[in-house]
């Protein structure tokens, strides 16, 4: 690293500054790791949030992270993500299911079951959100067979206060969230098997105990604020979840 500063010339005076900022980030994150503030397996905040917190550019932050990776303080994976498909057709979750399914030609229709402001004790406990907006929907094929049941919870921000009265923009929750300034920076998703209880079986017109894929997906904005928490029940004869990754 010393070679970088020794070979700087007067015409490249910005390089020592950049190096100093990079080293400052390395030193600070190393200190957090050694002190236990960042423990093994803990995910670092998003690049945008971390760059703002440490007052450096994202380029400088990435250089510091690469050095920490070289020193084996951190491990990174790039390109990790999940793809949901319906009858083999990829659903782009960034664009929203409503538009993605419509563009795919899947022929699914959506029914809005609930759009209301509610209290959710789980969201309050995990995210500190006292009131949220419930968006419950089910999707069905042209012959009337229900294939999914989705229960979304989004924060009841001032920009969304009248959402239960005015409705979703073009029937899309993703478009509605973007219009309120809620952009997804990162998220997490888990999938397991759920056996339908009486309520869900009734809504999906299936037998009680029928197995469905249950996807739980939570997304956050650049500052770590909750954007959406959604639990989806998906008919496994139509839906699949694929993972792609790289190192």
N, C-alpha and C positions, 0 to 999 in steps of 0.2 A: 504493500500500500504506500510506503514512503516514496517509491519511485514516482508515483502520480504527482505528488507535490513538488519533488525535486526537479522534475522536467517541465514544470509549468513556466511559461514565459509571460512577459508583460502584456502580450497581446491576448492572453487567455486568462485574465485575472479572475474570471468567474469559476474556474475549475477548483481552486482551493476552497472557495466558499461552498461549492457543491459537495466536495469531499468532506468538509467539516460537518455539513448537515447530515450527510450519509452516516458518518461515524457517530454523530450524536444519536441518530435513530438506533444504530446498532448497539451503542452503549446502553441506551434506555431500555430497549427490549431485552437485552441480555440481563440487565439488572432485575427486571420484572420476572424473568424466568428463574434466575438464581435465588430470588427472594421467595419464590413460591406463588407470587401473584398470578403468574401464568403457569399453570401446572400441566403435566403431561396429558396430552389428548385434548386440551382445551383449544377451541377454535379461536383464531385471532379475529378481531373486528374486521369489517369490510375495508378495502383499500381507501375508499373515500373518507370514511369515518376516521381511520387511523392517520391518514395524511393530514386531515384537519386538526386532529388532536395534537399531533407532533409538529404541526406548522411547517410542513415540507410539501413539495410537489409529489404527485403520484409516481413520477419517474424516479425521483430520489428514493422514495419509499421502496419501490420495487428493487432498486439496486441494493438497498440495505437488506431486504428480505432474501435476495439471492445470496448475499454474503453470509447471512445467518444460516441459510440452508447448507452452504458449503461447509460451515463450521459445525453442522449437524445439531444446531440448536432447535431448528424447526424442520418439519417435513411438509412438502406441498404437493398437491395434486391439482392438475389443471384439466379442464374439460370434463369434470365429473358432472353428471346430470341424469335426469330420467326422462323418458319419452313414454307417454301414454298413447296407445293405439286403439282405434275402434274398428273392428273387422279388418285389421291389418293396415289401416290408414292412420298416419301419424297425426296426433293432435298437438298443435303448438300452444303450450300452456301460457307462453308470454303474450300471445295475442288474445287469449281467452277462448274457452270452449265453444261459446255460442258462435263466434265467427269461424273458428277453425272447423267445427263440425259442419257448418253451413257450406263452407268452401270445399269441403271434402266430398260433398255429394252424398253424405251418409243418409240423408232423408230423415233425420231425427227432428222431433219437435220438442219444445220445452214448455213446461207449465210452471208458473210461479205460484208456489203454495203459501209463502209468507214473506212479507216485506214490512218489518216493524222494528221499532226501537225497544230493546229489552235490556234486562240485567243478566249477566252471565257470571256466576261465581267463579268458574274456572278461569276465565279470561282476567278477572279481577285479581285472582291469586297469582297467576303466572305473569301477567303483563301490566297490572295496575290499571286496567280499564274498567271503570265502573259501569258505563253504559255502552252498548254496542248496537249495531243494526243487524238484524237477522235477515238473511236472504236464503230462503229454502226453495229448491226447485227439483223437479223430476223430469226426466227425458224419456220419450217413448217413440217407438217406430211407427211407420205408417199404418200398421195393422193394430195399433193400440197397445203393444206390449211395452211395459215399463222396463227400462234397462239401467237407469241410474237415479239415485236420490242424493242430492247435494245440500248440505247445510253450511252456509258461509256465515262468518261473523266478522264484521269490520268495525273499526272504531267510530263512534258517533261524533265525528268532528263537526265544528260549526258549518263547514262547507257541505256537509251531508245531512244536516239536521232535518231538512225537508224532503229527504229521499223517499220516505214511505208515502208521501203525498204525490210527488212528481214522477216517481218510478225510475227505472234504469234507462240509461241512454242507449237507444237502439236495442234494448233488451240485453245489453252486455254489461256485466259487472266490471270487467276489466276497463272498458271505456269510461265507465262512471268513476272508477277510482282515479284514473289518470286525469280526468277533468277536475278532480278535487286536489290534485297535486300529489297523489300517492303513487310513487314510482317504486317498483320492486328493485332492490339492490341485491338481496340474497334471500335464501329460504332453506327450509328443510322439509323432508317428506318421508313418511314411513308407510308401509303397506302390510296388512295382515288379513286374516280371514275372519269375517264376522258372520254369525248365524242369526238370521233375522228374528227380532222379537215381534211381539204382536203388532205394535204400532207400525214398524217398518214393513212388515209383511203385508199389512193392510194397504199401505201407501204404494207398495210395489206390486200388489196383486199376486203375491207368491205365498207359498206355504211357510208357516212359522218354522224356523230352524233351517231354512234354505241357506246354503253358503254363498256369500257375496264377498268380492274383494272390498276391503275398506282402506281407503287412502286418506291419510291425515297429512295435510299440507299447511305449513305456516310460512308466511313471507314477511319480510321486513324492509323498511326504507333505508336510505344511506345512513341515517342517524340512529338506526337500531329500533325505530318505532314500528309497532305492528301495522301491517297493511291489511292482511287477511288471514283468517284461520278457517279452513274449510275441511269438513269431513265428508267424504263421498263414498257411497255404497255403489259398487259397479258390478254389473252382471258379468261373471267370468267367461261366459260363452261368447261375449263380444269384446270385452276390454282386456288389454294386456299392459303390463308395465315393463319397459326395457331400460336397462342401465347402460350408459356409455361412459368410458373413462380413459384417462391417459395420465402418464406420469412425466 
